[in-house]
Amino acid sequence: MINITFPDNSVKQFEAGVTPLAIAESISSRLAQDILAAYVNGQEWDITRPIEEDATIKLFKWDDPEGKHAFWHSSAHLLAEALQALYPGVKFGIGPAVDNGFYYDIDPNGNEITASEFPKIEKKMLELAREKNAIVRADISKSDALKLFGDRGESYKCELISELEDGHITTYTQGGFTDLCRGPHIANTAPIKAVKITSLAGAYWRGDEKREQLIRVYGITFPKQKMLDEYLVMLEEAKKRDHRKLGKEMELFAFSQNVGAGLPLWLPKGAALRDRLEQFLRKMQRRYGYQQVITPHIGNKMLYVTSGHYAKYGKDSFQPIHTPEEGEEYLLKPMNCPHHCEIFRAFPRSYRELPLRLAEFGTVYRYEQSGELHGLTRVRGFTQDDAHIFCAPDQIKDEFLKVMDIIFYIFKALKFENFEAQISLRDPNNKEKYIGSDENWHLAEQAIIEACQEKGLKARTELGEAAFYGPKLDFMVKDALGRRWQLGTIQVDYNLPERFGLEYTGADNQKHRPVMIHRAPFGSMERFVAVLLEHTAGRFPLWLAPDQAVVLPISEKYNDYAFEVARQLNEADVRAIVDDRNEKIGKKIRDNELKRIPYLLVVGEKEAQNGEVSVRKQGEGDKGTMKIATFAANLTEEVKNLTNQ
């Protein structure tokens, strides 16, 4: 018999060789019908795979991210099986699950696959799913794997196999399709009831622009047709909210091939929006004792060799900049933290200075493959709302609490009310993967756990998900469409202080190593603005809107009065512009509603005579006529109430 420990720490005994599915059946037949995946001793596990020794277990259903991941991973194999049947000779690259669905990279090998054939692929996938074929795991030797996939002409799979260690290679088979895969997968194809192929894209094999270009087929599946229908409605709404579309309509940002792919240009309205977000955070940081610093956009290559960033980013990043000095090399800055370490090291430090909180809106550069670039969410140059807190080990918890306060304040102010948190700890059974003493790790992990408990934050705890240099707390927000985005992060770091030899003089007059806390509530200004745009559909809170009001003269005769209205409003700290185009008032109203300007002020003869404006509010329609000063006072009061809330 073996002991199986459940998440509530209860223990049950089972025969050796029991499967997670059988364990679920012992609890209830309903649970057995619903589970899709399992973790055994923290490791991903097929629900039909035997457990031979004492273990901890977690069972996952569709509502769990792990359940969806297994469901979509199996759906990627189902897609490959359908493509194999429909397009003889097609070759396969990789096919993972992603946040919303899955993809498979394929070499069509002479076959032509277009969007017009999506219904045919979907039909074939459903046909195969209804066969309810078991998805069977098998261990295979390296030589047998090379022969199996070599005989099929699967050159991409053979390349992957050649890099694997013999004795650790597995395949999964359903029906007539066998794939190289680590798993895990759902038990069989029966739960897959609804299928949608969503798009095609180009993808270089292994992300290398010098290698073969494959076709990436994206799809999504669900256990119920109703779920797919709801998802497709959400997808249509997402298209309307696409930050690239809204950013163009609202004149916030642009891209230019002449400047370079992935390098956004912030237009005046976008720059003003971004500046208000920065000022909002700067004001908050001042309350918490942060000091603002500025560091260069480049640094000597050895700075990043010391920090370890060159080893991490150097190969796949922008290449070194060579100066006229022989052997001298610089890099575009991939991270701000090495520079902040040098600021800490610039002077002898005392324990009385700790915690030292250094903040910077620092622009960093990382080379992303052109096929991976996406609006503001995936760029090559981005500005982090970065800060690094240098503190003593016993100060970690208090600093964590303060950073959490800042993150919660931002989420509330911008109406990100639905969010999740994850505490990432080290794997206690694999400590050699991490640096730092057991004592420091215990202090850091307990500080994060206790900080979350004090805030009443229900955070998921994941063993083995910590960075090698320390534990962390990540925040994932759900936007208005229910999509998850990672925004805020707080990380504890023993690595960089060690690498840079940072130290301070303690109360005992001895030298001590500080601990470093990395935090970025927004993450990056680019990504945050993109998420905020899609979350609000471009209807920013009034205090943040680039233009709070637009004055619309009904004809050219009233342009002078319109500009006088805008002047008075701007003097009253209301951001107002004039649309003096020679267009009909109806078109002006429609065009400015597309720009999501909160207030539209129509002016004509009556308004000019009485010093008034006719007010329309975005989404609410006509609000009547009022004096310019009255409108300004009302708007100011509305902003005040919003910010107080």
ROGU-821020 format. One record per residue (C-alpha): residue in one letter; y, x, z. Coordinates in nm, 3 decimals, padded with zeros to 5 digits. Layout:
N
  res       py       px       pz
    a        Y        X        Z
...
//
This chain:
645
  res       py       px       pz
    m   00.000   00.000   00.000
    i   00.358   00.108  -00.059
    n   00.681   00.008   00.118
    i   00.956  -00.151  -00.092
    t   01.302  -00.158   00.068
    f   01.548  -00.426  -00.048
    p   01.931  -00.406  -00.053
    d   01.951  -00.588   00.284
    n   01.728  -00.310   00.429
    s   01.432  -00.546   00.473
    v   01.095  -00.390   00.386
    k   00.785  -00.547   00.228
    q   00.449  -00.394   00.145
    f   00.289  -00.417  -00.200
    e  -00.005  -00.265  -00.381
    a   00.076   00.064  -00.555
    g   00.151  -00.004  -00.921
    v   00.347  -00.320  -00.850
    t   00.628  -00.392  -01.100
    p   00.981  -00.517  -01.025
    l   00.886  -00.835  -01.211
    a   00.592  -00.895  -00.977
    i   00.813  -00.824  -00.677
    a   01.061  -01.083  -00.805
    e   00.775  -01.332  -00.853
    s   00.672  -01.279  -00.490
    i   01.021  -01.393  -00.388
    s   01.054  -01.690  -00.625
    s   00.943  -01.791  -00.972
    r   01.305  -01.867  -01.057
    l   01.411  -01.512  -00.975
    a   01.126  -01.379  -01.189
    q   01.256  -01.584  -01.483
    d   01.610  -01.455  -01.436
    i   01.576  -01.082  -01.372
    l   01.645  -00.849  -01.662
    a   01.660  -00.501  -01.509
    a   01.600  -00.307  -01.189
    y   01.695   00.011  -01.007
    v   01.416   00.194  -00.827
    n   01.535   00.470  -00.594
    g   01.872   00.445  -00.769
    q   01.714   00.507  -01.112
    e   01.722   00.260  -01.402
    w   01.380   00.098  -01.430
    d   01.205  -00.145  -01.665
    i   01.099  -00.460  -01.482
    t   00.744  -00.421  -01.621
    r   00.713  -00.054  -01.521
    p   00.480   00.020  -01.226
    i   00.609   00.162  -00.898
    e   00.356   00.403  -00.747
    e   00.523   00.511  -00.421
    d   00.758   00.396  -00.146
    a   01.092   00.301  -00.300
    t   01.421   00.118  -00.266
    i   01.478  -00.157  -00.521
    k   01.763  -00.361  -00.668
    l   01.702  -00.650  -00.908
    f   01.960  -00.751  -01.167
    k   02.024  -01.077  -01.352
    w   02.255  -01.166  -01.644
    d   02.559  -01.193  -01.420
    d   02.517  -00.830  -01.312
    p   02.657  -00.556  -01.539
    e   02.321  -00.377  -01.516
    g   02.145  -00.692  -01.638
    k   02.377  -00.729  -01.936
    h   02.335  -00.359  -02.015
    a   01.954  -00.389  -02.038
    f   01.984  -00.714  -02.237
    w   02.223  -00.558  -02.488
    h   02.030  -00.231  -02.508
    s   01.720  -00.430  -02.604
    s   01.933  -00.627  -02.852
    a   02.032  -00.299  -03.018
    h   01.660  -00.233  -03.077
    l   01.620  -00.587  -03.210
    l   01.907  -00.520  -03.452
    a   01.734  -00.201  -03.568
    e   01.407  -00.389  -03.615
    a   01.587  -00.649  -03.829
    l   01.765  -00.381  -04.035
    q   01.436  -00.200  -04.091
    a   01.283  -00.521  -04.225
    l   01.582  -00.614  -04.444
    y   01.679  -00.270  -04.577
    p   01.368  -00.053  -04.639
    g   01.436   00.320  -04.602
    v   01.733   00.283  -04.365
    k   01.754   00.572  -04.112
    f   01.859   00.533  -03.750
    g   02.094   00.735  -03.532
    i   02.164   00.599  -03.182
    g   02.196   00.241  -03.057
    p   02.341   00.198  -02.706
    a   02.476  -00.097  -02.512
    v   02.857  -00.102  -02.470
    d   03.094  -00.306  -02.254
    n   03.072  -00.610  -02.480
    g   02.746  -00.600  -02.672
    f   02.591  -00.307  -02.854
    y   02.592  -00.106  -03.173
    y   02.353   00.093  -03.387
    d   02.455   00.388  -03.604
    i   02.258   00.384  -03.928
    d   02.231   00.581  -04.250
    p   02.187   00.307  -04.515
    n   02.004   00.557  -04.738
    g   02.114   00.385  -05.060
    n   02.120   00.029  -04.921
    e   02.450  -00.158  -04.928
    i   02.541  -00.340  -04.607
    t   02.857  -00.552  -04.601
    a   03.011  -00.815  -04.375
    s   02.890  -01.087  -04.613
    e   02.534  -01.008  -04.500
    f   02.598  -01.063  -04.129
    p   02.443  -01.415  -04.132
    k   02.126  -01.274  -04.292
    i   02.098  -01.005  -04.023
    e   02.163  -01.259  -03.745
    k   01.897  -01.494  -03.883
    k   01.641  -01.212  -03.897
    m   01.720  -01.102  -03.540
    l   01.669  -01.458  -03.409
    e   01.348  -01.491  -03.609
    l   01.214  -01.170  -03.450
    a   01.336  -01.268  -03.101
    r   01.140  -01.593  -03.122
    e   00.821  -01.391  -03.163
    k   00.863  -01.304  -02.793
    n   00.725  -00.956  -02.847
    a   00.683  -00.742  -02.537
    i   00.903  -00.431  -02.526
    v   00.653  -00.160  -02.432
    r   00.738   00.182  -02.288
    a   00.521   00.481  -02.372
    d   00.530   00.849  -02.278
    i   00.487   01.076  -02.579
    s   00.456   01.451  -02.628
    k   00.726   01.636  -02.816
    s   00.490   01.730  -03.100
    d   00.365   01.372  -03.137
    a   00.721   01.241  -03.133
    l   00.828   01.484  -03.404
    k   00.528   01.381  -03.616
    l   00.582   01.008  -03.558
    f   00.948   01.011  -03.656
    g   00.909   01.291  -03.911
    d   00.647   01.092  -04.103
    r   00.899   00.806  -04.119
    g   01.172   01.035  -04.254
    e   01.383   00.980  -03.941
    s   01.575   01.309  -03.958
    y   01.837   01.200  -03.703
    k   01.571   01.110  -03.446
    c   01.390   01.439  -03.509
    e   01.712   01.629  -03.441
    l   01.745   01.451  -03.106
    i   01.378   01.510  -03.019
    s   01.409   01.883  -03.095
    e   01.662   01.911  -02.811
    l   01.451   01.721  -02.554
    e   01.221   01.874  -02.294
    d   00.852   01.811  -02.350
    g   00.707   01.580  -02.087
    h   01.026   01.375  -02.060
    i   01.016   01.186  -02.390
    t   00.955   00.812  -02.416
    t   00.943   00.549  -02.688
    y   00.981   00.173  -02.679
    t   00.798  -00.059  -02.917
    q   00.846  -00.426  -02.993
    g   00.662  -00.589  -03.281
    g   00.647  -00.343  -03.569
    f   00.940  -00.129  -03.452
    t   00.922   00.186  -03.239
    d   01.231   00.373  -03.120
    l   01.299   00.695  -02.933
    c   01.463   00.580  -02.608
    r   01.496   00.645  -02.234
    g   01.534   00.273  -02.157
    p   01.545   00.059  -01.959
    h   01.478  -00.264  -02.146
    i   01.411  -00.628  -02.074
    a   01.044  -00.736  -02.063
    n   01.037  -00.900  -02.408
    t   01.264  -01.042  -02.678
    a   01.233  -01.408  -02.567
    p   01.557  -01.424  -02.360
    i   01.769  -01.337  -02.668
    k   01.877  -01.684  -02.788
    a   02.216  -01.631  -02.957
    v   02.325  -01.348  -03.191
    k   02.651  -01.244  -03.356
    i   02.709  -00.935  -03.569
    t   03.077  -00.867  -03.508
    s   03.186  -00.574  -03.727
    l   03.109  -00.259  -03.923
    a   03.275   00.078  -03.874
    g   03.232   00.436  -03.986
    a   03.095   00.689  -03.737
    y   03.024   01.058  -03.781
    w   02.680   01.166  -03.666
    r   02.717   01.295  -03.310
    g   03.093   01.253  -03.335
    d   03.127   01.560  -03.558
    e   03.363   01.514  -03.853
    k   03.171   01.783  -04.041
    r   02.844   01.589  -04.018
    e   02.713   01.285  -04.207
    q   02.915   00.964  -04.190
    l   02.702   00.673  -04.076
    i   02.765   00.299  -04.058
    r   02.811   00.161  -03.707
    v   02.691  -00.200  -03.686
    y   02.836  -00.384  -03.385
    g   02.688  -00.699  -03.236
    i   02.658  -00.913  -02.926
    t   02.386  -01.141  -02.794
    f   02.351  -01.402  -02.519
    p   02.074  -01.592  -02.341
    k   02.241  -01.924  -02.437
    q   02.419  -02.046  -02.751
    k   02.692  -02.199  -02.536
    m   02.779  -01.853  -02.401
    l   02.817  -01.719  -02.755
    d   03.037  -02.015  -02.853
    e   03.264  -01.949  -02.554
    y   03.272  -01.579  -02.637
    l   03.378  -01.648  -02.998
    v   03.663  -01.870  -02.875
    m   03.770  -01.587  -02.644
    l   03.745  -01.343  -02.936
    e   03.986  -01.555  -03.142
    e   04.229  -01.562  -02.852
    a   04.188  -01.186  -02.815
    k   04.293  -01.140  -03.179
    k   04.615  -01.327  -03.106
    r   04.670  -01.105  -02.802
    d   04.583  -00.776  -02.976
    h   04.840  -00.530  -02.839
    r   04.875  -00.364  -03.181
    k   04.981  -00.697  -03.334
    l   05.210  -00.788  -03.042
    g   05.358  -00.439  -03.027
    k   05.466  -00.471  -03.391
    e   05.603  -00.825  -03.352
    m   05.795  -00.730  -03.037
    e   05.912  -00.395  -03.182
    l   05.772  -00.192  -02.891
    f   05.591   00.100  -03.055
    a   05.480   00.237  -03.391
    f   05.254   00.504  -03.539
    s   05.330   00.738  -03.828
    q   05.084   00.948  -04.025
    n   05.368   01.194  -04.076
    v   05.388   01.241  -03.700
    g   05.010   01.236  -03.659
    a   04.728   00.997  -03.580
    g   04.703   00.890  -03.217
    l   05.058   00.996  -03.131
    p   05.260   00.680  -03.049
    l   05.631   00.647  -03.115
    w   05.804   00.438  -02.849
    l   06.075   00.224  -03.008
    p   06.392   00.134  -02.811
    k   06.251  -00.190  -02.667
    g   05.919  -00.027  -02.581
    a   06.092   00.274  -02.426
    a   06.305   00.041  -02.213
    l   05.993  -00.149  -02.102
    r   05.814   00.172  -02.017
    d   06.118   00.304  -01.831
    r   06.129  -00.011  -01.615
    l   05.761   00.036  -01.527
    e   05.828   00.398  -01.437
    q   06.131   00.306  -01.224
    f   05.925   00.037  -01.052
    l   05.662   00.297  -00.954
    r   05.920   00.568  -00.872
    k   06.089   00.333  -00.625
    m   05.754   00.256  -00.463
    q   05.663   00.627  -00.447
    r   05.991   00.716  -00.277
    r   05.901   00.477   00.005
    y   05.574   00.664   00.051
    g   05.724   01.012   00.055
    y   05.635   01.136  -00.295
    q   05.837   01.416  -00.448
    q   05.892   01.409  -00.823
    v   05.811   01.723  -01.023
    i   05.821   01.817  -01.393
    t   05.581   02.057  -01.561
    p   05.562   02.196  -01.918
    h   05.367   02.035  -02.202
    i   05.175   02.360  -02.255
    g   05.024   02.625  -02.032
    n   04.859   02.963  -02.057
    k   04.497   02.928  -02.158
    m   04.385   03.108  -01.840
    l   04.538   02.830  -01.628
    y   04.286   02.585  -01.775
    v   04.002   02.839  -01.766
    t   04.066   02.870  -01.391
    s   04.079   02.493  -01.341
    g   03.766   02.432  -01.549
    h   03.945   02.207  -01.797
    y   03.901   02.456  -02.078
    a   03.524   02.443  -02.030
    k   03.540   02.062  -02.028
    y   03.796   01.993  -02.302
    g   03.843   02.322  -02.487
    k   03.572   02.285  -02.750
    d   03.665   01.932  -02.851
    s   04.040   01.952  -02.790
    f   04.344   02.089  -02.968
    q   04.285   02.455  -03.038
    p   04.477   02.735  -02.861
    i   04.833   02.814  -02.967
    h   04.873   03.182  -03.053
    t   05.205   03.350  -02.975
    p   05.348   03.665  -03.142
    e   05.222   03.857  -02.836
    e   04.876   03.991  -02.925
    g   04.599   03.815  -02.732
    e   04.834   03.562  -02.571
    e   04.712   03.201  -02.599
    y   04.849   02.869  -02.479
    l   04.700   02.520  -02.474
    l   04.850   02.175  -02.499
    k   04.823   02.040  -02.145
    p   04.499   01.832  -02.105
    m   04.570   01.749  -01.738
    n   04.862   01.777  -01.495
    c   04.663   01.886  -01.189
    p   04.644   02.263  -01.262
    h   05.024   02.274  -01.286
    h   05.058   02.090  -00.955
    c   04.821   02.338  -00.793
    e   05.054   02.616  -00.904
    i   05.351   02.428  -00.753
    f   05.163   02.408  -00.421
    r   05.086   02.780  -00.448
    a   05.447   02.876  -00.526
    f   05.533   02.907  -00.155
    p   05.345   02.976   00.170
    r   05.248   02.636   00.311
    s   05.221   02.516   00.669
    y   05.023   02.224   00.815
    r   05.363   02.074   00.901
    e   05.425   02.016   00.525
    l   05.105   01.817   00.483
    p   05.040   01.580   00.331
    l   05.242   01.711   00.035
    r   05.268   01.440  -00.233
    l   05.367   01.560  -00.582
    a   05.424   01.300  -00.854
    e   05.489   01.333  -01.225
    f   05.495   01.114  -01.533
    g   05.329   01.395  -01.723
    t   05.229   01.381  -02.089
    v   04.888   01.529  -02.169
    y   04.701   01.587  -02.495
    r   04.335   01.549  -02.586
    y   04.187   01.552  -02.931
    e   04.007   01.224  -02.998
    q   03.803   01.172  -03.314
    s   04.003   00.972  -03.569
    g   03.738   00.699  -03.571
    e   03.777   00.656  -03.194
    l   04.155   00.604  -03.197
    h   04.266   00.250  -03.115
    g   04.630   00.150  -03.074
    l   04.762   00.256  -02.735
    t   04.425   00.236  -02.559
    r   04.280   00.549  -02.725
    v   04.540   00.807  -02.825
    r   04.577   01.183  -02.850
    g   04.895   01.212  -02.645
    f   04.950   00.998  -02.335
    t   05.157   00.997  -02.019
    q   04.979   00.971  -01.685
    d   05.151   00.829  -01.378
    d   04.998   01.121  -01.201
    a   05.025   01.231  -00.840
    h   04.837   01.485  -00.635
    i   04.832   01.473  -00.259
    f   04.750   01.797  -00.077
    c   04.628   01.718   00.272
    a   04.404   01.824   00.559
    p   04.052   01.671   00.570
    d   04.143   01.447   00.865
    q   04.437   01.300   00.666
    i   04.227   01.170   00.375
    k   04.174   00.818   00.512
    d   04.542   00.752   00.587
    e   04.642   00.878   00.244
    f   04.377   00.660   00.083
    l   04.512   00.353   00.262
    k   04.864   00.428   00.139
    v   04.752   00.477  -00.222
    m   04.557   00.151  -00.204
    d   04.876  -00.022  -00.085
    i   05.057   00.102  -00.396
    i   04.777  -00.012  -00.628
    f   04.756  -00.357  -00.465
    y   05.134  -00.397  -00.492
    i   05.126  -00.318  -00.865
    f   04.838  -00.555  -00.931
    k   05.015  -00.836  -00.744
    a   05.353  -00.778  -00.910
    l   05.196  -00.788  -01.256
    k   04.953  -01.072  -01.177
    f   04.630  -00.873  -01.209
    e   04.483  -01.093  -00.939
    n   04.119  -01.059  -01.045
    f   03.987  -00.708  -00.991
    e   03.681  -00.521  -00.868
    a   03.646  -00.186  -00.693
    q   03.370   00.073  -00.693
    i   03.312   00.350  -00.440
    s   03.135   00.639  -00.610
    l   02.941   00.864  -00.370
    r   02.724   01.170  -00.426
    d   02.347   01.149  -00.464
    p   02.210   01.251  -00.121
    n   01.882   01.360  -00.285
    n   02.050   01.587  -00.539
    k   02.322   01.771  -00.348
    e   02.305   02.080  -00.568
    k   02.501   01.889  -00.837
    y   02.810   01.891  -00.613
    i   03.041   02.148  -00.456
    g   03.177   02.150  -00.102
    s   03.019   02.140   00.242
    d   02.818   01.848   00.380
    e   03.082   01.811   00.651
    n   03.367   01.774   00.400
    w   03.167   01.531   00.187
    h   03.087   01.320   00.492
    l   03.454   01.314   00.594
    a   03.571   01.218   00.245
    e   03.307   00.950   00.187
    q   03.357   00.793   00.529
    a   03.735   00.796   00.478
    i   03.700   00.596   00.155
    i   03.445   00.352   00.301
    e   03.653   00.295   00.616
    a   03.975   00.255   00.414
    c   03.810  -00.018   00.205
    q   03.680  -00.187   00.520
    e   04.024  -00.181   00.682
    k   04.176  -00.342   00.371
    g   03.899  -00.602   00.354
    l   03.818  -00.478   00.005
    k   03.467  -00.568  -00.108
    a   03.380  -00.263  -00.313
    r   03.050  -00.184  -00.481
    t   02.897   00.143  -00.362
    e   02.719   00.356  -00.620
    l   02.519   00.663  -00.521
    g   02.527   00.950  -00.768
    e   02.845   00.829  -00.941
    a   03.083   01.069  -00.761
    a   03.254   01.344  -00.956
    f   03.102   01.685  -00.887
    y   03.411   01.777  -00.685
    g   03.430   01.469  -00.461
    p   03.392   01.092  -00.411
    k   03.627   00.840  -00.570
    l   03.742   00.479  -00.575
    d   03.797   00.307  -00.911
    f   03.965  -00.028  -00.978
    m   03.859  -00.251  -01.268
    v   04.091  -00.544  -01.343
    k   03.996  -00.857  -01.533
    d   04.260  -00.977  -01.773
    a   04.344  -01.338  -01.865
    l   04.044  -01.343  -02.101
    g   03.802  -01.209  -01.842
    r   03.775  -00.863  -02.000
    r   03.733  -00.568  -01.763
    w   03.968  -00.268  -01.781
    q   03.964   00.035  -01.557
    l   04.320   00.101  -01.439
    g   04.375   00.252  -01.095
    t   04.174   00.546  -00.967
    i   04.178   00.759  -00.650
    q   03.970   01.077  -00.639
    v   03.903   01.335  -00.371
    d   03.880   01.694  -00.494
    y   03.755   02.006  -00.316
    n   03.708   02.189  -00.646
    l   04.061   02.273  -00.763
    p   04.189   02.394  -00.423
    e   03.887   02.628  -00.420
    r   03.937   02.745  -00.779
    f   04.307   02.814  -00.727
    g   04.265   02.964  -00.381
    l   04.505   02.714  -00.224
    e   04.563   02.748   00.149
    y   04.795   02.654   00.431
    t   04.850   02.789   00.779
    g   04.712   02.553   01.042
    a   04.827   02.482   01.399
    d   04.576   02.750   01.505
    n   04.769   03.001   01.292
    q   04.461   03.043   01.071
    k   04.435   02.987   00.696
    h   04.277   02.659   00.582
    r   04.189   02.506   00.249
    p   04.366   02.176   00.167
    v   04.189   01.880   00.013
    m   04.341   01.734  -00.304
    i   04.365   01.363  -00.380
    h   04.426   01.263  -00.744
    r   04.572   00.916  -00.803
    a   04.704   00.724  -01.102
    p   04.772   00.352  -01.034
    f   04.857   00.276  -01.398
    g   04.612   00.532  -01.539
    s   04.833   00.609  -01.836
    m   05.153   00.441  -01.950
    e   05.011   00.381  -02.297
    r   04.687   00.217  -02.186
    f   04.859   00.019  -01.911
    v   05.118  -00.127  -02.150
    a   04.839  -00.220  -02.393
    v   04.639  -00.397  -02.121
    l   04.952  -00.568  -01.987
    l   05.045  -00.686  -02.336
    e   04.705  -00.843  -02.392
    h   04.686  -00.985  -02.038
    t   05.023  -01.160  -02.066
    a   05.003  -01.226  -02.444
    g   05.338  -01.045  -02.459
    r   05.504  -01.283  -02.212
    f   05.608  -01.024  -01.958
    p   05.743  -01.118  -01.616
    l   06.116  -01.188  -01.646
    w   06.208  -00.876  -01.448
    l   06.014  -00.658  -01.692
    a   06.087  -00.823  -02.030
    p   06.260  -00.581  -02.273
    d   06.507  -00.858  -02.371
    q   06.557  -01.141  -02.123
    a   06.771  -01.355  -02.351
    v   06.869  -01.376  -02.718
    v   07.186  -01.553  -02.831
    l   07.142  -01.757  -03.151
    p   07.462  -01.866  -03.332
    i   07.395  -02.173  -03.549
    s   07.611  -02.022  -03.826
    e   07.814  -01.711  -03.902
    k   08.128  -01.885  -03.771
    y   08.002  -01.844  -03.417
    n   07.888  -01.482  -03.435
    d   08.194  -01.355  -03.246
    y   08.132  -01.603  -02.965
    a   07.763  -01.506  -02.958
    f   07.853  -01.139  -02.909
    e   08.100  -01.237  -02.635
    v   07.820  -01.429  -02.458
    a   07.590  -01.126  -02.483
    r   07.866  -00.897  -02.351
    q   07.923  -01.115  -02.046
    l   07.553  -01.144  -01.977
    n   07.495  -00.769  -02.004
    e   07.784  -00.712  -01.763
    a   07.601  -00.945  -01.525
    d   07.283  -00.729  -01.559
    v   07.111  -00.976  -01.790
    r   06.948  -00.801  -02.087
    a   07.076  -01.003  -02.384
    i   07.090  -00.946  -02.759
    v   07.231  -01.142  -03.055
    d   07.043  -01.261  -03.362
    d   07.329  -01.283  -03.614
    r   07.113  -01.304  -03.926
    n   07.227  -01.549  -04.191
    e   06.926  -01.777  -04.133
    k   06.880  -02.138  -04.031
    i   06.868  -02.193  -03.655
    g   06.508  -02.323  -03.674
    k   06.387  -01.998  -03.828
    k   06.579  -01.793  -03.571
    i   06.415  -01.989  -03.290
    r   06.067  -01.943  -03.437
    d   06.117  -01.572  -03.505
    n   06.247  -01.501  -03.154
    e   05.972  -01.703  -02.991
    l   05.730  -01.468  -03.172
    k   05.910  -01.179  -03.000
    r   05.830  -01.345  -02.663
    i   06.193  -01.335  -02.547
    p   06.200  -01.555  -02.231
    y   06.531  -01.734  -02.296
    l   06.684  -01.849  -02.627
    l   07.054  -01.937  -02.605
    v   07.181  -02.149  -02.895
    v   07.560  -02.151  -02.948
    g   07.775  -02.358  -03.185
    e   08.112  -02.532  -03.189
    k   08.067  -02.730  -02.865
    e   07.938  -02.429  -02.670
    a   08.216  -02.203  -02.801
    q   08.484  -02.453  -02.698
    n   08.343  -02.498  -02.345
    g   08.227  -02.140  -02.268
    e   07.866  -02.258  -02.251
    v   07.520  -02.188  -02.389
    s   07.242  -02.430  -02.482
    v   06.930  -02.296  -02.308
    r   06.571  -02.298  -02.432
    k   06.296  -02.135  -02.222
    q   05.990  -01.982  -02.382
    g   05.698  -02.222  -02.342
    e   05.909  -02.491  -02.171
    g   06.159  -02.600  -02.437
    d   06.514  -02.732  -02.388
    k   06.672  -02.673  -02.043
    g   07.014  -02.819  -02.117
    t   07.365  -02.676  -02.156
    m   07.538  -02.464  -01.890
    k   07.823  -02.220  -01.834
    i   07.755  -01.854  -01.917
    a   07.808  -01.749  -01.554
    t   07.576  -02.026  -01.432
    f   07.298  -01.915  -01.666
    a   07.342  -01.551  -01.556
    a   07.328  -01.652  -01.188
    n   07.019  -01.868  -01.245
    l   06.836  -01.590  -01.428
    t   06.929  -01.334  -01.160
    e   06.800  -01.571  -00.890
    e   06.478  -01.625  -01.083
    v   06.421  -01.248  -01.108
    k   06.497  -01.210  -00.736
    n   06.246  -01.481  -00.644
    l   05.981  -01.325  -00.867
    t   06.025  -00.978  -00.718
    n   06.031  -01.117  -00.363
    q   05.701  -01.294  -00.429
//
